[in-house]
Amino acid sequence: MTPTHPSFLDQQVDRFFRKRFFDHPRKPGLPFWYSVEQPAGDSLSLQSNDYLSLADHPHIIEATVRSLREEASASVMSPIFVFLRGAATPSARFEERLASYMGMEAGILCQSGYDANVGLLQVVAQQGQPVYIDQYAHASLWQGIHAAEAQAVRFPHNDTEELRQLVATHGPGVIVVDSVYSTSGSVCPLLAMVEIAEATGCVLVVDESHSLGTHGDRGEGLVRALGLSSRVHFVTASLAKAFAYRAGFIACSKRYVEYIRFSSFPAIFSSTLLEHEVARLDATLDVIAGEPQRRERLWHNTRRLREGIRALGYDISNGTEQIIGIRSGPVLNAVALRDALERRGVYGSLFWYPATEWRNAILRLTVNARLSDADIDRVLEAMEYALPYLQPGRGAARTAAPAASAPVPTLPQAAVLAA
């Protein structure tokens, strides 16, 4: 027996399904967001954010198991109480190590990248203050603005001139960007953002979720790789991407650590990470810093796949990095593309509203270091098969033969683009 539902809740659910529900075109009655094809043993997944293919790394697994066996999980409590124990805790040591690795003075572990962004902006932005946010910034950053009751001032993607004009109109505030954007793989012009923040008296927040571990000589992220650590006020990251686990991080000056810890709601009212989780993250940092061949392989795969996809006639000019977003227009068009790839055993991720703009769905492919050259060839064969299912003008340039593709930027070139 279930309780009687208030009418306002039923109306809200009904509105959701009226506006956003479609039958799967090949299987009436099944919502479009479900796959029809079930993955087989030889299927290729380009859905995971485990860019460096670390989830099953022996060193990481051994460190996690060793911690589970040797250390009781005595930290089932708020992170504040762990912090008050001092610098000898595993959490405190890892926070110091990761912050230093990123070129920052101090850091705060969080339950997730979402919590890191919401909690940081909740205490950095002031009520009614303008927060200048790139239109494609992660949803958690928008939610952080809402939590602060600040004023969100959206600027067009990577448009530094429009940002300058907005700051001149509305006054100093907080500038919020991603270093690498999660639906397209586009790179933020970070140096220009730093210069605007410095010239206008704004605070700068950079989300490095999709560049920490993958960018820089040792995976230290774009902020440090570009020599900007001393000029960026706050750097956040999800550790559920290249770190292949579940946690978040805020890196900043020592001056702000205690203020954030004792003011941010997620920092106060969430439970801390347990000892074995910190041990896993610490071991993951060992591998990220010590096995550069994984980044080399990631960028080799990224170049090959991007060059091949462009040569087939797909429009992927919206990005350059290990995230490949194929703009597909209406969501059912993206569904047709997804289904065609899945019939060839290749699985990508379907993104639609609210993860994208209305009527601008994306099929996202994320590259990883484990893919072999034969795997890349197989993905490209599937992309060639799927191309007729993508309507002209929606991610595919099919009115003319594909132009010779320009080389995808190597990591140093990408760093130049970011400047």
C-alpha positions as CSV (number, residue, x, y, z in Angstrom):
1,M,0.0,0.0,0.0
2,T,1.4,3.4,-0.9
3,P,0.4,6.8,0.5
4,T,-1.8,9.2,-1.4
5,H,0.4,11.6,-3.5
6,P,-0.2,15.3,-3.3
7,S,-1.5,16.6,-6.6
8,F,1.3,19.1,-7.0
9,L,3.8,16.3,-7.0
10,D,1.9,14.2,-9.6
11,Q,1.5,17.3,-11.8
12,Q,5.3,17.9,-11.6
13,V,6.0,14.3,-12.6
14,D,3.4,14.5,-15.4
15,R,5.0,17.6,-16.8
16,F,8.4,15.9,-16.9
17,F,7.1,13.0,-19.0
18,R,5.0,15.3,-21.3
19,K,8.0,17.5,-22.1
20,R,10.9,15.1,-22.1
21,F,9.6,11.5,-22.6
22,F,9.7,9.9,-26.0
23,D,9.3,6.2,-27.0
24,H,12.4,4.5,-28.3
25,P,12.0,4.7,-32.1
26,R,12.8,1.0,-32.5
27,K,10.9,-0.3,-29.4
28,P,7.6,1.5,-28.6
29,G,7.0,1.7,-24.8
30,L,10.6,1.8,-23.9
31,P,12.0,5.2,-23.0
32,F,14.5,6.5,-25.5
33,W,17.2,6.8,-22.9
34,Y,17.6,3.0,-22.6
35,S,19.9,1.1,-25.0
36,V,18.3,-1.7,-27.1
37,E,21.5,-3.5,-27.7
38,Q,23.1,-5.3,-24.7
39,P,26.9,-5.1,-24.5
40,A,28.7,-8.3,-25.5
41,G,32.0,-9.5,-24.1
42,D,34.0,-7.8,-27.0
43,S,32.1,-4.5,-26.9
44,L,34.1,-1.3,-26.6
45,S,33.0,1.2,-24.0
46,L,33.8,4.9,-24.6
47,Q,31.6,5.9,-21.7
48,S,34.0,5.8,-18.6
49,N,35.9,8.8,-17.3
50,D,38.7,6.5,-16.2
51,Y,40.9,8.1,-18.8
52,L,44.2,6.5,-17.7
53,S,42.6,3.0,-17.2
54,L,43.5,2.8,-13.5
55,A,40.5,1.2,-11.9
56,D,42.1,-2.3,-11.8
57,H,45.7,-1.2,-11.4
58,P,47.5,-3.8,-9.0
59,H,49.3,-1.1,-6.9
60,I,46.0,0.7,-6.3
61,I,44.1,-2.5,-5.4
62,E,46.8,-3.7,-3.1
63,A,47.0,-0.4,-1.2
64,T,43.2,-0.4,-0.8
65,V,43.1,-4.0,0.5
66,R,46.1,-3.5,2.8
67,S,44.4,-0.5,4.4
68,L,41.1,-2.4,4.9
69,R,43.0,-5.2,6.6
70,E,45.3,-3.1,8.7
71,E,43.3,0.0,9.7
72,A,40.0,0.1,11.4
73,S,37.6,2.5,9.8
74,A,37.5,4.8,12.8
75,S,36.6,8.0,10.9
76,V,32.9,7.5,10.4
77,M,32.2,11.2,11.3
78,S,32.2,14.7,9.9
79,P,35.5,15.8,8.2
80,I,35.7,18.6,10.7
81,F,36.5,16.1,13.6
82,V,39.1,14.4,11.5
83,F,40.7,17.8,10.7
84,L,40.9,18.6,14.4
85,R,43.1,15.6,15.0
86,G,45.9,17.4,13.2
87,A,48.4,16.8,10.4
88,A,49.1,13.1,11.2
89,T,45.9,11.7,9.7
90,P,45.9,10.0,6.3
91,S,43.4,12.5,5.1
92,A,45.6,15.5,6.1
93,R,48.7,14.0,4.6
94,F,47.0,13.3,1.3
95,E,45.4,16.7,1.2
96,E,48.9,18.3,1.6
97,R,50.4,15.9,-1.1
98,L,47.7,16.5,-3.7
99,A,47.7,20.3,-3.2
100,S,51.4,20.4,-3.6
101,Y,51.2,18.2,-6.7
102,M,48.7,20.8,-8.2
103,G,51.0,23.7,-7.2
104,M,48.8,25.0,-4.5
105,E,49.4,25.6,-0.8
106,A,46.6,23.6,0.8
107,G,43.6,21.4,0.0
108,I,40.4,19.9,1.3
109,L,39.1,16.5,0.5
110,C,35.4,16.3,-0.3
111,Q,32.9,13.5,-0.8
112,S,32.5,14.3,-4.5
113,G,33.4,16.9,-7.1
114,Y,29.8,18.1,-6.9
115,D,30.2,18.7,-3.2
116,A,33.5,20.5,-3.8
117,N,31.9,22.9,-6.2
118,V,28.7,23.5,-4.4
119,G,30.4,23.9,-1.0
120,L,33.1,26.2,-2.3
121,L,30.8,28.6,-4.1
122,Q,28.4,28.6,-1.2
123,V,31.1,30.3,0.9
124,V,33.1,32.3,-1.6
125,A,30.2,34.1,-3.4
126,Q,28.1,36.5,-1.5
127,Q,24.4,37.0,-1.6
128,G,23.5,39.0,-4.7
129,Q,27.1,39.1,-5.9
130,P,27.6,38.5,-9.6
131,V,29.2,35.2,-10.5
132,Y,30.4,35.1,-14.1
133,I,30.0,31.6,-15.3
134,D,30.7,30.0,-18.7
135,Q,27.5,28.8,-20.3
136,Y,28.9,25.2,-20.4
137,A,30.3,25.1,-16.9
138,H,29.3,22.0,-14.9
139,A,25.9,21.9,-13.2
140,S,27.5,21.7,-9.8
141,L,29.0,25.2,-10.3
142,W,25.5,26.6,-11.2
143,Q,24.1,24.8,-8.1
144,G,26.8,26.4,-6.0
145,I,25.7,29.9,-7.2
146,H,22.2,29.0,-6.2
147,A,23.4,27.8,-2.7
148,A,25.1,31.2,-2.2
149,E,22.0,33.1,-3.3
150,A,24.4,34.9,-5.7
151,Q,23.6,36.3,-9.1
152,A,24.5,34.0,-12.0
153,V,25.8,36.0,-15.0
154,R,26.2,33.7,-17.9
155,F,28.8,34.4,-20.6
156,P,29.1,32.7,-24.0
157,H,31.5,29.8,-24.1
158,N,35.2,30.8,-23.8
159,D,34.2,34.4,-24.9
160,T,36.7,36.5,-23.0
161,E,35.7,39.8,-24.6
162,E,32.0,39.3,-23.6
163,L,33.2,38.5,-20.1
164,R,35.2,41.7,-19.9
165,Q,32.1,43.7,-20.9
166,L,29.9,41.9,-18.4
167,V,32.4,42.6,-15.5
168,A,32.6,46.2,-16.5
169,T,28.8,46.4,-16.4
170,H,28.1,44.4,-13.2
171,G,31.3,44.9,-11.2
172,P,33.8,42.6,-9.4
173,G,32.6,39.1,-8.5
174,V,33.6,35.5,-9.0
175,I,34.6,34.1,-12.4
176,V,33.9,30.3,-12.8
177,V,35.2,28.1,-15.6
178,D,36.1,24.5,-16.3
179,S,39.6,23.9,-17.6
180,V,38.4,21.2,-20.0
181,Y,34.7,21.1,-20.7
182,S,32.9,17.8,-20.0
183,T,30.6,17.5,-23.0
184,S,32.9,18.7,-25.8
185,G,36.6,18.5,-24.7
186,S,37.1,22.2,-25.4
187,V,39.9,24.0,-23.5
188,C,39.4,27.1,-21.5
189,P,41.7,30.1,-22.3
190,L,43.0,30.1,-18.8
191,L,45.6,32.8,-19.1
192,A,43.1,35.2,-20.4
193,M,40.7,34.4,-17.6
194,V,43.5,35.0,-15.0
195,E,44.3,38.4,-16.6
196,I,40.6,39.4,-16.5
197,A,40.3,38.4,-12.9
198,E,43.4,40.3,-11.9
199,A,42.5,43.4,-13.9
200,T,38.9,43.6,-12.4
201,G,39.4,42.4,-8.8
202,C,37.5,39.1,-9.4
203,V,38.0,35.8,-7.7
204,L,38.8,33.0,-10.1
205,V,37.5,29.4,-9.6
206,V,38.8,26.7,-12.1
207,D,37.2,23.2,-12.1
208,E,40.0,20.8,-13.2
209,S,37.9,17.6,-13.1
210,H,38.8,16.7,-16.7
211,S,42.4,17.8,-16.7
212,L,43.8,16.7,-13.4
213,G,45.8,13.5,-14.0
214,T,45.6,13.9,-17.8
215,H,47.3,17.2,-18.5
216,G,50.8,18.4,-17.6
217,D,54.1,16.4,-17.7
218,R,53.1,14.6,-14.5
219,G,49.3,14.9,-14.7
220,E,49.3,18.0,-12.4
221,G,46.5,19.7,-14.4
222,L,46.4,22.7,-16.7
223,V,46.6,25.4,-14.1
224,R,50.0,24.2,-12.9
225,A,51.2,23.2,-16.3
226,L,50.6,26.7,-17.6
227,G,52.4,28.2,-14.5
228,L,49.2,29.8,-13.2
229,S,48.9,28.2,-9.7
230,S,49.9,31.3,-7.9
231,R,47.4,33.4,-9.8
232,V,44.3,31.2,-9.5
233,H,42.4,31.5,-6.3
234,F,40.6,28.2,-6.1
235,V,41.0,25.0,-8.1
236,T,38.4,22.2,-7.7
237,A,38.3,18.7,-9.1
238,S,36.3,15.5,-9.1
239,L,38.5,12.5,-8.3
240,A,36.0,10.3,-10.2
241,K,37.7,11.0,-13.5
242,A,41.4,10.2,-14.0
243,F,41.6,9.2,-10.3
244,A,38.9,6.5,-11.1
245,Y,37.3,6.7,-7.7
246,R,34.7,8.8,-5.9
247,A,35.8,12.0,-4.1
248,G,36.4,15.7,-4.7
249,F,39.0,18.2,-3.9
250,I,39.4,22.0,-3.3
251,A,42.9,23.4,-3.7
252,C,43.6,27.0,-2.5
253,S,45.8,29.2,-0.2
254,K,46.3,28.1,3.4
255,R,44.5,31.3,4.4
256,Y,41.1,29.9,3.2
257,V,41.2,26.3,4.4
258,E,39.7,26.7,7.9
259,Y,37.1,29.2,6.6
260,I,35.9,26.7,4.0
261,R,35.9,23.7,6.4
262,F,33.9,25.5,9.0
263,S,31.5,27.3,6.7
264,S,30.7,25.0,3.7
265,F,27.7,22.9,4.4
266,P,29.0,19.8,2.5
267,A,32.2,20.1,4.4
268,I,30.4,20.2,7.8
269,F,27.4,17.9,7.2
270,S,28.9,15.1,5.1
271,S,30.9,12.1,6.4
272,T,34.6,12.0,5.8
273,L,36.3,9.6,3.4
274,L,37.4,6.5,5.2
275,E,41.0,5.4,5.6
276,H,41.0,2.8,2.8
277,E,39.5,5.3,0.4
278,V,42.3,7.8,1.2
279,A,44.8,5.0,0.8
280,R,43.4,4.2,-2.7
281,L,43.6,7.9,-3.7
282,D,47.1,8.1,-2.5
283,A,48.2,5.0,-4.4
284,T,46.4,6.4,-7.5
285,L,48.5,9.5,-7.3
286,D,51.6,7.3,-7.2
287,V,50.6,5.8,-10.5
288,I,49.4,9.0,-12.2
289,A,52.7,10.7,-11.4
290,G,54.9,7.7,-12.0
291,E,53.5,6.2,-15.2
292,P,53.6,8.9,-17.8
293,Q,53.2,6.3,-20.6
294,R,49.5,6.2,-19.7
295,R,49.1,9.8,-20.6
296,E,51.2,9.3,-23.8
297,R,48.9,6.5,-24.8
298,L,45.8,8.5,-24.0
299,W,46.9,11.3,-26.3
300,H,48.0,8.9,-29.0
301,N,44.5,7.4,-28.9
302,T,42.9,10.9,-28.8
303,R,44.8,12.1,-31.8
304,R,44.0,8.9,-33.9
305,L,40.4,8.9,-33.0
306,R,39.8,12.6,-33.5
307,E,41.6,12.6,-36.9
308,G,39.7,9.6,-38.1
309,I,36.3,10.9,-37.0
310,R,36.9,14.2,-38.7
311,A,38.0,12.5,-41.9
312,L,34.7,10.6,-42.0
313,G,32.8,13.9,-42.1
314,Y,31.7,14.4,-38.5
315,D,31.8,17.9,-37.0
316,I,33.8,17.6,-33.8
317,S,35.2,21.1,-34.0
318,N,33.8,22.0,-30.6
319,G,36.7,20.4,-28.8
320,T,40.3,19.1,-28.9
321,E,40.8,16.9,-25.9
322,Q,40.0,13.3,-24.8
323,I,36.3,14.0,-24.6
324,I,34.7,13.9,-28.0
325,G,31.2,15.4,-28.2
326,I,29.2,14.8,-31.4
327,R,26.5,17.4,-31.7
328,S,23.4,15.7,-32.9
329,G,20.5,18.2,-32.6
330,P,17.2,16.8,-31.4
331,V,17.6,14.0,-28.9
332,L,16.1,11.3,-31.2
333,N,18.7,12.0,-33.7
334,A,21.4,11.3,-31.1
335,V,19.5,8.2,-30.1
336,A,19.7,6.9,-33.8
337,L,23.4,7.6,-33.8
338,R,23.9,5.8,-30.4
339,D,21.9,2.8,-31.5
340,A,23.8,2.5,-34.8
341,L,27.1,2.5,-32.9
342,E,25.8,0.0,-30.4
343,R,24.8,-2.4,-33.2
344,R,28.5,-2.4,-34.0
345,G,29.5,-3.0,-30.4
346,V,30.6,0.6,-29.6
347,Y,29.0,2.3,-26.6
348,G,29.1,6.1,-26.1
349,S,27.1,8.3,-23.7
350,L,23.9,10.1,-24.6
351,F,23.7,13.6,-23.3
352,W,20.5,15.7,-23.5
353,Y,18.7,18.4,-21.6
354,P,19.4,19.4,-18.8
355,A,23.0,18.2,-19.5
356,T,22.9,20.1,-22.8
357,E,20.9,22.9,-24.3
358,W,17.4,22.1,-25.4
359,R,17.3,20.4,-28.9
360,N,21.1,20.2,-28.9
361,A,21.8,16.6,-27.7
362,I,25.3,15.2,-27.8
363,L,26.7,11.7,-28.2
364,R,29.9,11.8,-26.1
365,L,32.8,9.4,-26.6
366,T,35.5,9.4,-23.9
367,V,38.9,8.1,-24.9
368,N,41.1,6.0,-22.5
369,A,44.6,4.7,-22.4
370,R,43.6,1.0,-22.7
371,L,42.3,1.3,-26.3
372,S,44.6,-0.4,-28.8
373,D,45.1,0.7,-32.4
374,A,42.9,-2.2,-33.4
375,D,40.2,-0.9,-31.0
376,I,40.5,2.6,-32.6
377,D,40.1,1.1,-36.1
378,R,37.0,-0.7,-34.9
379,V,35.5,2.5,-33.5
380,L,36.1,4.3,-36.7
381,E,34.5,1.4,-38.7
382,A,31.4,1.8,-36.5
383,M,31.4,5.5,-36.9
384,E,31.5,5.1,-40.7
385,Y,28.6,2.7,-40.5
386,A,26.6,5.1,-38.2
387,L,27.1,8.2,-40.3
388,P,24.0,7.8,-42.5
389,Y,21.9,7.7,-39.3
390,L,22.9,11.2,-38.4
391,Q,20.9,13.8,-40.3
392,P,22.8,16.4,-42.4
393,G,23.7,19.5,-40.5
394,R,23.5,17.7,-37.2
395,G,27.1,16.7,-36.4
396,A,27.9,15.5,-39.9
397,A,29.3,17.6,-42.8
398,R,27.7,15.5,-45.6
399,T,27.1,18.1,-48.2
400,A,30.7,18.0,-49.4
401,A,33.6,15.7,-49.2
402,P,35.4,15.9,-45.9
403,A,38.3,18.3,-45.9
404,A,41.8,17.2,-45.0
405,S,41.9,17.1,-41.3
406,A,44.2,19.3,-39.3
407,P,46.3,17.4,-36.7
408,V,44.8,17.2,-33.2
409,P,46.9,19.4,-30.8
410,T,49.4,17.5,-28.8
411,L,49.5,18.3,-25.1
412,P,51.9,21.2,-25.5
413,Q,49.8,22.6,-28.3
414,A,46.7,22.3,-26.2
415,A,48.5,24.2,-23.5
416,V,49.1,27.0,-26.0
417,L,45.5,27.0,-27.0
418,A,44.6,27.3,-23.3
419,A,46.7,30.5,-23.1
